[in-house]
Amino acid sequence: MISKFLSKLKSILFKSAVTPETPLKKEKKAVKSAKTKTKTKTKTKAVNSKKSIETLATLPGVGAKSAKALYEAGFKTTKAVIAADEKDLLAVSGVGINLVKKLKKLK
């Protein structure tokens, strides 16, 4: 929008016969396609993270909050949580010693 305004301003000030409408149409199409790709990636990431958090919540003793905390700490799968060191799990906020003991029984 600003570029369109500047183009019109240039044409008025310098009285050129250049019509800036054609390049702007191409630019708008490129911007629209870029926005669509970004939205799709964001939605896909949101869906994947939501599924991963739901999967982590299936572990015994892990609720929605602790599943989200584990996911944000880098534990994306249940296997990663089960294989993790006790110290790494205790470093996650919302995860206590009792939960770690439950998870270690799954090995």
N, C-alpha and C positions, 0 to 999 in steps of 0.2 A: 504494500500500500504506500509506503514511504517512497519506494523507488518510482512508483507511478507518479506520485506528486512531484518528485524531483525532475522527472522527465518532462512533465508538462511545464514546470517552472523554467527549465532550460529552453524549451521550445518557445516559450513566451519571451524570455529575456533575449535570446539570440535570434529569434524569428527564423528558426530553421524549419524546413518542411519535413523533417523526419517524423514518422509516426511510430511511437514506441509501443503500440498496441500488440503487434505481432510477437516481439520477444517476451512480453509480459505474459501472454497466454501460455507460451511454452514453459515459462518459469513457474506459473501457477500449477500446471500439470505435474511438474517435477516435485514441487512442494507437497502436493496432495499425495503422490505416490510414496514419498518419504514418510509422511505422517502415518499412512496406512501401515507401512512396514513396521514402524516403531510401535504402534498400538498393538499389532499382532504379536510382536515379540514380548511386549509387556504382559499381555494377557496370557501368553503361553507360560512365561516365567511364574506368574501369579498362580496359575492352575497347577503347575508342577510343584511349586512350594507348598501349596495347600494340600496336595495329595501326599507329599512326603511327610508333612506334619501329621496328617491323619494316620499315616502308616506308623509313624513313631509312637503315636498315642495308643496303638494296639499292644505295645509292650506292657507287661504287668507292672503296675505302680506308676506308670507314666500317664499324666493327665494332659489336657490341652495346653496349659501354660508351660509345663516342663517340656513337652514335645516341641513347642515353639522355641523355647530357650535352647534346647539341644540342636535344633535345626539352625538357629542363628549362630551357634557356636561352631558349626561346621560338620556336625554329625547328620548327614543327609539320609542315611539308610539305617535300618535296624541292625544290620550286620556290623556297621561301623560303630554303633553304640555298644553292642555286645562285645566287640573286639577291643574297645578302647581301654586304656589304662585307668585305674581307679582315680588317680590324681587328676587326670584330664576331665573326668566326669564330675568330680567334686568342684572343679574350677568353674563349672557352669552354674549360674545363679538359678536357684529353684531346685537344684538337685542335691539331696542330702545323702548321708551315709546309708540310711535304710534303703533308699532307692538303688544305690550302687550295689548293695548286698543282693537285692532281688535280681538285678540285672546280671550279676556275676553267677548266680545260680543257673542262668540260662545256657552258660557255656557248656 
